[in-house]
Amino acid sequence: MIKKIKRFVFGKRLPSWEYKHQRLSKKIALAVFSSDSLSSVAYATEEILLVLIAAGAAALAYSLPISLVIIGLLWILITSYRQTIKAYPKGGGAYIVAKDNLGKYASLFAGGALMWAYILTVAVSVAAGVAALTSAFPTLLPYKVILALVALVLITVLNLKGTKESGIIFAIPTYFFIAIFFFMIIVGFIKYFTGQIVPMPMETIPVISGLTLFMLFRAFSSGSAALTGIEAVSDGVPAFKKPESENARKTLLIMAVILTILFFGITFLSLQYNIVPHHDRTVVSVLAQNIFGNNMFFYIVQTFTMLILFLAANTGFADFPRLSFFLAKDKFLPNQFTQLGERLVFTNGILFLTAASAALIIVFKGSVHNLIPLYAVGVFTTFTLSQTGMVKRSFRLKDKGWKKKALINSIGAVMTFIALIVSAITKFVDGAWVIIILILVWVFVFLKIESHYKKLANQLSVSKLKKPLKLKSEKHMMIVLVPSFHKGIIKSLRFAKSFCKDVKAIHVDLSGAQKEKLLFKWKQFKPDIDLIILDSPYRVITEVVMNYIDEIEKKNPGIDVTLVIPEFVPKKFWHHLLHNQTSLRLKTAIHFRKRTSYISIQYHLTE
């Protein structure tokens, strides 16, 4: 039944040779890898205004020049990442670039920052999608955390269905979002040029503090959320159809053009309409209502804003598992992250991302404004390391046009480093310090995992063993656990006898209820194996069995002991809850003993 449910929800299993057919065209890839960047226009302008509003209504005019600076930085990064994609056609994220050019520790810092960036991408996108929904339907506001978690689960399920299939599903709302936002901006500019814009009455806004350079930097840092997701395309180059790098470069360029128009358009028109941010209404929802009125088009804008924000999380789902694969391949994450699931996706990476994002949504109560400060530091850290790595690469290889490439990447590195410092300082109190600590925690975890794998490889290595191997038999005893006497026990006794000469059967007597019956049947069937009764006055089994094995090992140094554990295999899945709890505790205890092993002997029930 479980298999049938899995097939129905996720689809049939895909063979390994299907992997090449799961690659994405430019149209689908734009939806998969660019949804994060494109969706950021739904909240980037608002984040700028939320900072400037503290200096009064007049300060909101600075939102336009700030957005132009961000757009300028966007194009520097786009130009630079197009070079990165060309240089690393198999995937050129910050981790790979830093590893290749800046060394181990820089790459781990980039990897940690990038992992948190993708986790935050998912959390922020889902939270922003819920904010768009509650702006249209304010009665849902008290349930925003629950709604965010439900949306997260649905996105996870779609991603577990496979990259290509989920990409096709996500492409439709992404392109509808682009179309409706272009339409809204075009209508807004027509009204602007024809003098039809009626600005909203300017609210009386208390001036909390004067406009300072620090506040402008802080607004720039908040608005830089519009730059998130740029690296996603360079991380996901292997997912494109051939020629991979060329298709990725074109997709990145198209994304930049769309993002520029949407971000500038929303910021400019918000300024013309005197839109002020509110805690219960998004800037985009107010803008749409001013342009279209409270009609069908307003609700269409809100619907597709909500969808693109939810689907923006897919950028994290597309790239986080891929990044995890690279880190696990280099032994900085568990090997499980390198394994493809039944639908040719990195299932473990997807599930880990879901759990981490859900935790952030719960901790920060589904608030976009609370999550944004954590966003910028991680994003600009990866940008800076990637650009710096590309500069070093140009100087190292000195290939054709290397000076021009180095100049472009140098400008990108300097600009993003300045943005990183600004974000770290201006957002430090708001929570940027948290992400700095979390990145360092990731680096520590990476190093500990690598250390474990190195020690493991050293202990398992056969390089120092004498050749050829001379295998000799060692002292071995099998102990069969006998809770009662039945067909399953007979199967376990027969198994032990066929593999070992020294076999003992043990029964742990908890209350005396089973002891007499067992002894009677033992004499009756005469299995030709010694039965040892172990008393347990405190009614525990695991401790008594372990103590008995300890005594055997003391009397026979160097002996290997295998505990044979009889287990029922019920026909119905829920029957498992009724059996085998003792065996689970025994297996756990034995797992940590050096010279003790266990074998489960299954007896399959027919009813």
C-alpha positions in Angstrom: 0.0 0.0 0.0 2.8 2.4 0.9 4.4 1.7 -2.5 1.1 2.5 -4.3 0.8 5.8 -2.4 4.4 6.7 -3.3 3.8 5.9 -7.0 0.6 7.9 -7.0 2.1 11.0 -5.3 5.6 11.1 -6.8 5.2 9.0 -10.0 7.0 5.8 -11.1 10.6 5.2 -10.4 13.1 6.5 -13.1 16.1 4.4 -14.2 19.6 6.0 -14.1 19.8 6.3 -17.9 16.8 8.7 -17.8 18.9 11.3 -16.0 20.0 13.0 -19.2 16.4 13.3 -20.3 15.6 15.2 -17.1 17.6 18.3 -18.2 15.9 21.6 -18.6 15.3 23.8 -21.6 15.9 27.6 -21.3 12.2 28.3 -20.9 11.8 25.8 -18.0 15.1 26.7 -16.5 14.1 30.3 -16.3 11.2 29.3 -14.1 13.2 26.9 -12.0 16.3 29.0 -11.3 15.0 32.5 -11.7 11.8 32.4 -9.7 13.7 33.6 -6.5 15.3 36.6 -8.2 12.0 37.5 -10.0 9.9 37.1 -6.9 12.1 39.4 -4.9 10.5 42.4 -6.6 7.4 41.7 -4.5 9.2 42.7 -1.3 12.6 44.4 -2.2 11.0 47.9 -2.7 9.0 47.4 0.5 12.1 46.6 2.5 13.7 49.9 1.3 10.6 51.9 2.3 10.4 50.2 5.7 13.8 51.6 6.6 13.3 55.1 5.1 9.9 55.6 6.7 11.6 56.2 10.0 12.9 59.5 8.7 9.5 60.7 7.6 7.5 60.8 4.3 10.1 63.0 2.5 12.8 60.3 2.9 10.8 57.9 0.7 12.0 59.8 -2.3 15.5 58.2 -1.8 14.0 54.8 -2.6 14.5 55.4 -6.4 18.2 56.3 -6.3 18.8 53.4 -3.9 17.1 51.0 -6.3 19.2 52.4 -9.2 22.4 51.6 -7.2 21.1 48.1 -6.6 20.3 47.7 -10.3 23.8 48.8 -11.2 25.2 46.2 -8.8 22.9 43.6 -10.3 24.4 44.1 -13.8 28.0 44.0 -12.5 27.1 40.6 -10.9 25.3 39.4 -14.1 28.3 40.2 -16.2 30.6 38.5 -13.8 28.5 35.4 -13.4 28.2 35.0 -17.1 32.0 34.7 -17.1 31.8 32.2 -14.2 29.4 30.0 -16.1 31.7 30.0 -19.1 34.7 29.1 -16.9 32.8 26.4 -14.9 30.4 24.7 -17.3 29.9 21.8 -14.8 28.6 24.2 -12.2 30.3 27.4 -10.9 28.8 28.3 -7.6 30.7 30.1 -4.9 31.8 26.8 -3.3 33.3 25.4 -6.5 35.0 28.7 -7.5 36.4 29.2 -4.0 37.6 25.6 -3.7 39.4 25.9 -7.1 41.0 29.3 -6.5 41.0 30.3 -2.8 41.6 27.1 -0.9 39.8 24.8 1.5 38.7 27.2 4.3 37.4 29.9 1.9 35.4 27.3 0.0 33.9 25.9 3.3 32.9 29.5 4.3 31.3 29.9 0.9 29.6 26.6 1.2 28.2 27.4 4.6 27.0 30.9 3.5 25.4 29.4 0.4 23.6 26.7 2.3 22.1 29.2 4.7 21.3 31.5 1.7 19.3 28.7 0.1 17.6 27.7 3.4 16.6 31.4 3.8 15.5 31.6 0.2 12.9 28.9 0.9 11.8 30.4 4.3 11.6 34.0 3.0 9.8 33.0 -0.2 7.2 30.9 1.5 6.7 33.6 4.2 6.4 36.3 1.5 3.8 34.2 -0.4 1.7 33.9 2.7 2.0 37.7 3.2 0.6 38.2 -0.3 -2.3 35.9 0.5 -3.1 37.6 3.9 -2.9 41.0 2.2 -5.8 40.0 0.0 -7.6 38.0 2.8 -6.6 39.7 6.2 -8.7 37.2 8.1 -6.0 34.6 7.4 -3.3 36.6 9.2 -3.4 34.6 12.5 -2.8 31.4 10.6 0.2 32.5 8.6 2.7 30.1 10.2 0.4 27.1 9.5 -0.2 28.3 6.0 3.5 28.7 5.4 4.2 25.1 6.6 1.4 23.7 4.4 2.8 25.5 1.4 6.3 24.2 2.2 5.2 20.6 2.3 3.4 21.0 -1.0 6.5 22.5 -2.7 8.6 19.6 -1.2 6.3 17.0 -2.7 6.5 18.7 -6.1 10.3 18.7 -6.0 10.4 15.1 -5.0 8.5 14.3 -8.2 11.6 15.2 -10.2 13.4 18.3 -11.6 11.8 18.3 -15.0 8.3 17.5 -13.9 8.3 20.1 -11.1 9.9 22.6 -13.5 7.0 22.3 -16.0 4.5 22.7 -13.1 6.3 25.9 -11.9 6.8 27.4 -15.4 3.1 28.2 -15.9 2.6 30.5 -12.9 6.1 32.0 -13.3 5.3 33.2 -16.8 1.8 34.4 -15.8 3.5 36.4 -13.0 5.9 38.0 -15.4 3.0 38.8 -17.8 0.7 40.3 -15.2 3.4 42.4 -13.6 4.6 43.7 -17.0 0.9 44.6 -17.7 0.6 46.4 -14.3 3.8 48.4 -14.9 2.8 49.3 -18.4 -0.7 50.5 -17.3 1.0 52.4 -14.4 3.4 54.2 -16.7 0.6 55.0 -19.2 -1.3 56.6 -16.3 1.9 58.4 -15.3 2.7 59.9 -18.8 -1.0 60.8 -19.4 -1.3 62.5 -16.0 -3.9 60.0 -14.7 -2.0 59.0 -11.5 -3.9 60.2 -8.4 -1.4 60.0 -5.5 -2.7 58.6 -2.2 -3.1 61.2 0.6 0.1 61.4 2.4 -0.3 60.0 5.8 1.0 61.8 8.9 4.2 59.8 9.6 6.0 60.4 12.9 9.8 61.1 12.3 11.6 58.6 14.5 15.1 59.7 13.5 16.7 62.1 11.0 17.9 60.9 7.6 21.5 59.7 7.9 24.1 58.1 5.7 23.7 55.0 8.0 20.0 54.9 7.2 20.6 55.1 3.5 23.1 52.2 3.7 20.6 50.3 5.8 17.9 50.8 3.2 20.4 49.7 0.5 21.2 46.6 2.4 17.5 45.7 2.8 16.7 46.4 -0.8 19.6 44.2 -1.9 17.2 41.3 -1.4 16.5 41.9 -5.1 19.9 40.4 -5.8 19.1 37.1 -4.2 19.1 34.1 -6.5 21.5 35.4 -9.1 24.0 32.6 -8.2 21.4 29.9 -8.7 21.9 29.7 -12.5 25.6 29.2 -12.2 25.1 26.5 -9.5 22.6 24.7 -11.8 24.5 24.7 -15.1 24.6 20.8 -15.3 20.7 20.8 -15.2 20.5 22.6 -18.6 20.2 20.9 -21.9 23.3 21.0 -24.2 25.1 23.3 -24.7 24.8 23.8 -21.0 26.9 26.9 -20.3 25.6 28.8 -23.3 22.0 28.1 -22.4 22.7 29.1 -18.7 24.3 32.4 -19.8 21.3 33.3 -22.0 18.9 32.4 -19.2 20.9 34.6 -16.7 20.8 37.5 -19.1 17.0 37.2 -19.7 16.4 37.0 -16.0 18.5 40.2 -15.4 16.5 42.2 -18.0 13.1 41.1 -16.5 14.3 41.8 -13.0 15.6 45.3 -13.9 12.3 46.3 -15.5 10.1 44.9 -12.7 12.2 46.3 -9.8 12.5 49.8 -11.3 8.9 49.9 -12.3 7.5 48.9 -8.9 9.8 51.3 -7.0 9.1 54.3 -9.4 5.3 53.8 -9.4 5.2 53.3 -5.6 6.9 56.6 -5.3 4.4 58.3 -7.7 1.4 56.9 -5.7 2.9 58.0 -2.3 2.6 54.4 -1.1 3.7 53.9 2.5 4.4 50.4 3.8 2.0 48.8 6.3 2.4 45.8 8.6 -0.8 44.2 7.2 -0.6 45.1 3.5 2.3 44.7 1.1 3.5 47.6 -1.1 2.7 45.5 -4.3 -0.9 44.9 -3.2 -1.4 48.6 -2.5 0.2 49.5 -5.9 -2.0 47.0 -7.7 -5.1 48.4 -6.0 -4.2 51.9 -7.0 -3.5 51.0 -10.6 -6.4 48.6 -11.3 -8.8 49.4 -8.5 -10.4 46.7 -6.3 -11.4 44.5 -9.3 -10.4 41.3 -10.9 -6.9 42.5 -12.0 -6.0 43.3 -8.4 -6.8 39.8 -7.3 -5.0 38.3 -10.3 -1.9 40.3 -9.3 -2.2 39.1 -5.7 -2.8 35.5 -6.8 0.3 35.3 -9.0 2.4 37.3 -6.5 1.5 34.7 -3.9 2.3 31.8 -6.4 5.6 33.2 -7.6 6.7 33.8 -4.0 5.8 30.2 -3.1 7.5 28.9 -6.2 10.6 31.1 -5.6 11.4 28.6 -2.9 12.0 26.2 -5.8 15.3 28.0 -6.5 16.5 26.7 -3.1 15.1 23.3 -3.8 16.8 23.2 -7.2 20.3 24.2 -5.9 20.6 23.3 -2.3 20.6 19.5 -3.0 23.1 20.0 -5.8 25.4 22.1 -3.5 25.0 19.4 -0.8 26.0 16.8 -3.4 29.3 18.7 -4.1 30.0 19.1 -0.3 29.3 15.4 0.4 31.4 14.3 -2.6 34.3 16.2 -0.9 33.5 14.5 2.4 32.2 17.6 4.2 28.6 16.3 4.4 27.3 12.8 5.0 27.5 10.5 2.0 23.7 10.2 1.9 23.6 13.6 0.2 25.3 12.2 -2.9 22.6 9.6 -3.5 19.9 10.1 -6.1 16.4 9.1 -5.1 13.8 7.1 -7.1 12.9 10.1 -9.2 16.5 11.1 -9.9 16.5 14.0 -7.4 18.7 14.3 -4.3 16.0 13.3 -1.9 18.0 13.7 1.3 19.0 17.2 0.4 15.4 18.1 -0.3 14.2 16.7 3.0 16.9 18.4 5.0 16.2 21.7 3.3 12.5 21.4 4.1 13.2 20.7 7.8 15.7 23.6 8.1 13.3 26.0 6.4 10.3 24.9 8.5 12.4 25.5 11.7 13.2 29.1 10.5 9.5 29.8 9.7 8.4 28.6 13.1 11.2 30.4 15.0 10.7 33.7 13.2 6.8 33.3 13.2 6.6 33.5 9.4 7.7 37.2 9.2 9.5 38.3 6.1 10.8 41.4 7.8 12.4 39.3 10.6 14.0 36.9 8.1 15.4 39.5 5.7 18.3 40.6 8.0 19.7 37.1 7.9 19.4 37.0 4.2 21.8 39.7 3.0 25.0 38.7 4.8 24.9 35.1 3.5 24.2 36.2 -0.1 26.9 38.9 -0.2 29.4 36.6 1.4 29.0 34.1 -1.5 29.1 36.9 -4.1 32.3 38.3 -2.7 34.1 34.9 -2.4 32.9 33.9 -5.9 34.1 37.2 -7.5 37.4 37.1 -5.6 38.0 33.5 -6.7 37.4 34.5 -10.4 39.9 37.3 -10.1 42.6 34.9 -8.8 41.7 32.5 -11.6 42.2 35.1 -14.2 45.7 36.0 -12.8 46.5 32.3 -12.5 45.6 31.2 -15.9 46.1 34.4 -17.9 44.0 33.1 -20.8 42.6 35.2 -23.6 41.1 38.5 -22.4 42.1 37.8 -18.8 42.7 41.4 -17.9 39.2 42.4 -18.9 37.8 39.5 -17.0 39.9 40.3 -13.9 38.7 43.9 -14.0 35.0 43.0 -14.2 35.3 40.4 -11.4 37.4 42.9 -9.3 34.7 45.5 -9.5 32.1 42.8 -8.6 34.3 41.7 -5.7 34.8 45.2 -4.3 31.2 46.2 -4.7 29.8 43.0 -3.1 32.4 43.2 -0.3 31.2 46.8 0.5 27.6 45.6 0.4 28.6 42.7 2.7 30.2 45.1 5.3 27.2 47.5 5.0 24.8 44.6 5.5 26.8 43.1 8.4 27.0 46.5 10.2 23.5 47.9 9.5 21.7 44.6 10.1 23.9 43.4 13.0 21.5 44.2 15.7 18.5 43.1 13.7 19.8 39.6 13.4 22.8 39.6 11.0 25.0 38.3 13.9 22.9 35.1 13.9 23.8 34.2 10.4 27.5 35.0 11.0 27.5 32.5 13.9 25.5 30.0 11.8 27.9 30.1 9.0 30.8 29.5 11.4 28.8 26.6 12.8 28.5 25.1 9.3 32.2 25.4 8.8 32.9 23.6 12.1 30.4 20.8 11.1 32.1 20.5 7.7 35.5 20.0 9.3 34.3 17.5 11.9 32.6 15.4 9.2 35.7 15.5 7.1 37.8 14.5 10.1 35.6 11.6 10.7 35.8 10.3 7.1 39.5 10.6 7.1 39.8 8.6 10.4 37.4 6.1 9.0 39.4 5.7 5.8 42.6 5.3 7.7 41.1 2.6 10.0 39.6 0.7 7.1 42.6 0.9 4.9 44.2 -2.4 3.8 47.4 -0.9 2.5 49.4 -2.0 5.5 48.2 -5.6 5.6 50.4 -8.4 4.6 49.8 -9.9 1.2 48.5 -12.5 0.5 45.9 -12.6 3.2 45.8 -15.7 5.4 42.3 -16.0 6.8 42.2 -18.1 10.0 39.1 -19.0 12.0 38.7 -17.3 15.3 36.8 -18.3 18.5 33.1 -17.7 17.9 29.9 -18.3 19.9 26.3 -17.8 18.9 23.7 -17.0 21.5 20.0 -17.5 20.6 17.5 -15.4 22.5 14.6 -17.6 23.5 11.6 -15.6 25.0 9.4 -18.7 24.5 9.3 -21.8 22.4 7.6 -21.7 19.0 8.3 -22.2 15.3 10.2 -18.9 15.0 12.6 -20.0 17.8 13.2 -23.4 16.1 14.2 -21.6 12.9 16.7 -19.4 14.8 18.2 -22.5 16.6 18.6 -24.3 13.3 20.3 -21.3 11.8 22.8 -21.0 14.7 23.6 -24.7 14.6 24.3 -24.7 10.9 26.9 -21.8 11.2 28.5 -22.4 14.5 29.6 -25.2 16.8 29.4 -23.3 20.0 25.7 -22.4 20.4 23.9 -21.5 23.6 20.2 -20.5 24.1 19.3 -18.0 26.8 16.0 -17.1 28.4 15.6 -14.0 30.5 13.1 -14.8 33.3 11.2 -11.7 34.2 8.4 -13.1 36.4 8.6 -16.9 36.2 5.5 -17.1 34.0 7.2 -18.4 30.9 10.0 -20.3 32.6 8.2 -23.5 33.5 6.4 -23.8 30.1 9.7 -23.2 28.3 11.6 -25.8 30.3 8.8 -28.4 29.7 8.8 -27.8 25.9 12.7 -27.8 25.9 12.7 -31.3 27.4 10.0 -32.4 25.2 11.6 -31.3 21.9 15.2 -31.8 22.9 16.9 -29.3 20.5 20.4 -30.5 21.6 21.4 -26.9 22.7 22.1 -25.8 26.3 19.3 -23.6 27.7 20.5 -21.0 30.2 18.0 -19.2 32.4 19.0 -15.7 33.4 17.1 -14.1 36.3 16.0 -10.5 36.0 14.6 -9.3 39.3 14.2 -5.7 37.9 12.3 -7.0 34.8 14.9 -5.7 32.3 16.1 -7.8 29.3 18.8 -5.7 27.5 21.0 -5.1 30.6 20.8 -8.8 31.7 21.8 -10.0 28.2 24.7 -7.6 27.9 26.0 -8.6 31.4 25.9 -12.3 30.3 27.9 -11.5 27.2 30.4 -9.5 29.3 30.9 -12.6 31.5 31.6 -14.8 28.4 34.1 -12.3 27.0 35.9 -12.2 30.4 36.2 -16.0 30.5 37.2 -16.2 26.8 39.4 -13.2 25.8 39.3 -12.6 22.0 36.0 -14.5 21.4 33.5 -13.1 18.9 29.9 -13.3 20.1 26.8 -13.1 17.8 23.4 -12.7 19.3 20.7 -14.4 17.2 17.4 -12.5 17.6 14.2 -14.2 16.4 11.7 -11.7 15.0 8.2 -11.9 13.6 7.4 -10.3 10.2 3.7 -9.6 10.3 1.6 -9.7 7.2 -0.1 -6.3 7.9 2.1 -3.2 8.4 0.3 -2.0 11.5 1.0 -5.3 13.2 4.7 -4.2 13.4 3.7 -1.9 16.3 2.8 -5.0 18.3 6.1 -6.8 17.9 9.9 -6.5 17.9 10.3 -3.6 20.4 12.7 -5.7 22.6 14.8 -6.6 19.6 15.2 -3.0 18.7 16.7 -2.2 22.1 19.0 -5.1 21.9 20.3 -4.2 18.5 20.9 -0.6 19.7 22.9 -1.9 22.7 25.0 -4.3 20.6 25.7 -1.7 17.9 28.2 0.0 20.2 30.0 -3.1 21.4 33.3 -4.0 19.7 33.4 -7.8 19.5 29.6 -8.4 19.6 27.3 -8.7 16.6 23.7 -9.6 16.0 21.7 -11.4 13.4 17.9 -11.1 12.9 16.2 -14.3 11.9 12.8 -13.4 10.5 9.8 -15.7 10.8 7.1 -14.5 8.4 3.5 -14.7 9.6 0.8 -15.6 7.2 -2.2 -14.1 8.9 
